[in-house]
């Protein structure tokens, strides 16, 4: 518009005065500019732009609700250690209720211990640090009790014991529940359980028999497993 006005202002200018026809043209041009300006202000000629989509409302995070109902523990994977624990629960842990402190596995110093007072198993094995010093039953519950002093019954194998390299457990006539080894009798279910435990680690135990008192326990020992078995009466 400025160029057009300048053209009109300097068109036919004489002696510093504008002719009447020029003045009329200037007024007409100024009116045209005024009308165009008003339209621009009102938005009639404003360039149209696409409407931006409204942003989605941000959802407020839900408040965390603390429940007093304990969540169910995830079932552990069937690792090698878990299969050993299952065997101990099935064959070595006491199933009764009169002695709750031996109804679970005791985790102590890198070993797991299980007993029912007739058989005792001590196994070197990895386990979660959180289990250290605890007695845990098959369901994963911690038993609030003191574990028996099992170390007090472990015999000195250098005294009154002799080593047997190739033991042979014999079937007892008319007794399908017993084995005989030398002069002692042993529960077949416990002997079988001990054999299964050593088989887990692919180890062959050395057996130590008492030389003076047949009522003392027989010991099965390897690098990883230590098992103690009390004799039984025929």
C-alpha positions as CSV (number, residue, x, y, z in Angstrom):
1,X,0.0,0.0,0.0
2,X,2.9,2.3,0.8
3,X,4.1,2.1,-2.8
4,X,0.7,3.0,-4.1
5,X,0.4,6.0,-1.8
6,X,3.8,7.2,-2.7
7,X,3.0,6.9,-6.3
8,X,-0.2,9.0,-5.7
9,X,1.6,11.5,-3.5
10,X,4.3,12.3,-6.1
11,X,2.0,11.9,-9.1
12,X,1.4,15.3,-10.8
13,X,2.6,17.2,-7.8
14,X,3.0,20.9,-8.7
15,X,4.4,23.7,-6.5
16,X,3.9,21.7,-3.3
17,X,0.2,21.5,-3.9
18,X,-2.0,18.5,-5.0
19,X,-4.6,18.8,-7.7
20,X,-8.2,18.2,-6.7
21,X,-8.3,15.0,-8.7
22,X,-5.2,13.8,-6.9
23,X,-6.6,14.6,-3.5
24,X,-9.7,12.6,-4.4
25,X,-7.5,9.6,-5.4
26,X,-5.6,9.9,-2.2
27,X,-8.7,9.9,0.0
28,X,-10.1,7.0,-1.9
29,X,-6.9,5.0,-1.5
30,X,-6.7,5.9,2.2
31,X,-10.3,4.7,2.7
32,X,-9.5,1.5,0.9
33,X,-6.5,1.0,3.2
34,X,-8.6,1.7,6.3
35,X,-11.3,-0.8,5.3
36,X,-8.6,-3.4,4.5
37,X,-7.0,-2.8,7.9
38,X,-10.3,-3.2,9.7
39,X,-10.9,-6.5,7.9
40,X,-7.4,-7.7,8.8
41,X,-8.0,-6.8,12.5
42,X,-11.2,-8.7,12.5
43,X,-9.6,-11.7,11.0
44,X,-11.5,-11.8,7.7
45,X,-8.3,-11.9,5.7
46,X,-6.1,-13.5,8.3
47,X,-4.3,-16.7,7.0
48,X,-6.2,-19.8,8.1
49,X,-4.3,-22.3,10.2
50,X,-5.2,-25.8,11.1
51,X,-6.5,-26.2,14.6
52,X,-4.1,-28.0,16.8
53,X,-5.5,-31.1,18.5
54,X,-6.3,-30.7,22.1
55,X,-3.9,-32.4,24.3
56,X,-5.2,-35.5,26.1
57,X,-5.8,-35.0,29.8
58,X,-3.0,-36.4,31.9
59,X,-4.2,-39.2,34.1
60,X,-3.3,-38.7,37.7
61,X,-1.4,-41.7,39.1
62,X,-3.6,-43.8,41.4
63,X,-2.6,-43.8,45.0
64,X,-0.8,-47.0,46.1
65,X,-2.9,-49.0,48.5
66,X,-1.1,-51.0,51.1
67,X,-2.8,-54.3,51.9
68,X,-2.4,-56.1,55.1
69,X,-3.1,-59.4,53.3
70,X,0.3,-61.0,52.5
71,X,0.9,-61.7,48.8
72,X,1.4,-65.2,47.7
73,X,5.1,-66.0,47.2
74,X,6.2,-66.9,43.7
75,X,7.0,-70.5,43.2
76,X,10.7,-70.9,42.9
77,X,12.1,-72.4,39.7
78,X,12.9,-76.1,39.8
79,X,16.6,-75.6,40.3
80,X,19.0,-78.4,41.4
81,X,19.0,-76.9,44.9
82,X,15.2,-77.0,45.0
83,X,15.2,-80.7,44.0
84,X,17.6,-81.4,46.9
85,X,15.4,-79.5,49.3
86,X,12.4,-81.4,48.1
87,X,14.2,-84.7,48.8
88,X,15.1,-83.6,52.3
89,X,11.5,-82.5,53.0
90,X,10.2,-85.8,51.8
91,X,12.7,-88.3,53.3
92,X,14.5,-86.6,56.2
93,X,12.4,-83.9,57.9
94,X,10.2,-84.9,60.8
95,X,6.5,-85.2,59.7
96,X,5.2,-85.1,63.3
97,X,4.0,-82.1,65.3
98,X,5.5,-82.9,68.7
99,X,8.9,-81.4,67.7
100,X,8.2,-78.4,65.4
101,X,11.9,-77.4,65.4
102,X,12.8,-80.4,63.3
103,X,9.8,-80.1,60.9
104,X,11.8,-77.9,58.6
105,X,15.3,-77.5,57.0
106,X,17.9,-75.6,59.0
107,X,20.2,-73.2,57.0
108,X,23.5,-72.8,58.8
109,X,26.9,-71.7,57.6
110,X,26.6,-72.8,53.9
111,X,25.0,-76.1,54.8
112,X,21.4,-77.3,55.0
113,X,20.4,-79.7,57.8
114,X,17.4,-82.0,58.0
115,X,16.6,-84.7,60.6
116,X,13.8,-86.6,62.2
117,X,15.9,-88.0,65.1
118,X,16.5,-91.3,63.3
119,X,18.4,-90.0,60.3
120,X,20.4,-86.8,59.8
121,X,21.6,-85.2,56.6
122,X,24.1,-82.3,56.3
123,X,24.5,-81.0,52.8
124,X,26.9,-78.3,51.5
125,X,24.8,-76.2,49.2
126,X,24.0,-72.7,48.0
127,X,20.9,-71.0,49.3
128,X,19.5,-67.4,49.6
129,X,21.3,-65.3,52.2
130,X,17.9,-64.5,53.7
131,X,17.6,-68.2,54.8
132,X,20.7,-68.1,57.0
133,X,20.1,-69.2,60.6
134,X,16.4,-70.0,59.9
135,X,14.3,-73.1,60.1
136,X,12.0,-73.2,57.1
137,X,9.2,-75.7,56.5
138,X,8.0,-77.1,53.2
139,X,5.5,-74.3,52.7
140,X,8.2,-71.6,53.1
141,X,7.2,-70.6,56.6
142,X,9.9,-69.7,59.1
143,X,9.6,-71.8,62.2
144,X,10.1,-69.8,65.4
145,X,12.2,-72.3,67.3
146,X,15.7,-73.2,68.2
147,X,17.2,-76.0,66.1
148,X,18.7,-79.0,68.1
149,X,22.5,-79.0,68.7
150,X,23.1,-81.6,66.0
151,X,26.9,-81.1,66.2
152,X,26.9,-82.6,69.6
153,X,25.9,-86.1,68.3
154,X,28.4,-86.2,65.4
155,X,30.9,-88.9,66.4
156,X,34.7,-88.7,66.1
157,X,35.4,-91.0,63.2
158,X,39.0,-91.5,64.3
159,X,37.9,-93.2,67.5
160,X,35.9,-96.4,67.7
161,X,35.0,-96.4,64.0
162,X,36.2,-98.3,61.0
163,X,35.8,-97.4,57.3
164,X,34.1,-99.7,54.8
165,X,34.8,-99.1,51.2
166,X,32.4,-101.5,49.5
167,X,29.4,-101.9,51.9
168,X,26.7,-104.5,51.0
169,X,23.3,-104.1,52.5
170,X,21.6,-107.4,52.7
171,X,17.9,-108.1,52.6
172,X,16.6,-109.4,55.9
173,X,14.6,-112.5,55.7
174,X,10.9,-112.0,56.3
175,X,11.4,-108.3,56.8
176,X,11.0,-106.2,53.7
177,X,11.5,-103.0,55.7
178,X,15.0,-103.7,56.9
179,X,18.6,-104.0,55.7
180,X,21.4,-105.8,57.4
181,X,24.9,-104.5,57.4
182,X,27.5,-106.6,59.3
183,X,25.9,-106.9,62.8
184,X,23.5,-104.0,62.5
185,X,20.0,-103.5,61.2
186,X,18.8,-100.4,59.4
187,X,15.5,-99.1,58.1
188,X,15.2,-99.7,54.4
189,X,13.4,-96.4,53.8
190,X,16.3,-94.4,55.4
191,X,19.0,-96.3,53.6
192,X,17.2,-95.8,50.3
193,X,16.8,-92.0,51.1
194,X,20.5,-91.7,51.8
195,X,21.4,-93.4,48.6
196,X,19.1,-91.0,46.6
197,X,20.7,-88.0,48.3
198,X,24.3,-89.1,47.3
199,X,23.0,-89.9,43.8
200,X,21.9,-86.3,43.5
201,X,25.5,-85.2,43.7
202,X,26.8,-88.2,41.8
203,X,29.0,-89.0,44.8
204,X,29.8,-92.4,46.4
205,X,29.9,-92.3,50.2
206,X,32.4,-93.8,52.5
207,X,30.7,-95.7,55.3
208,X,32.0,-95.7,58.9
209,X,30.7,-98.3,61.3
210,X,31.2,-98.3,65.1
211,X,33.6,-100.9,66.3
212,X,32.7,-101.2,69.9
213,X,29.1,-100.1,70.4
214,X,26.6,-101.3,67.7
215,X,24.0,-98.8,69.1
216,X,26.0,-95.9,67.8
217,X,25.1,-94.3,64.5
218,X,26.6,-95.4,61.1
219,X,28.0,-92.5,59.1
220,X,27.8,-92.0,55.3
221,X,30.3,-89.3,54.1
222,X,31.4,-87.8,50.9
223,X,32.7,-84.4,49.8
224,X,29.3,-82.7,49.8
225,X,27.0,-84.9,51.9
226,X,27.3,-86.2,55.5
227,X,24.5,-88.6,56.6
228,X,24.0,-90.2,60.0
229,X,21.8,-93.2,60.5
230,X,20.7,-94.8,63.7
231,X,20.4,-98.6,63.8
232,X,17.0,-100.2,64.5
233,X,16.0,-103.3,66.3
234,X,15.0,-106.4,64.4
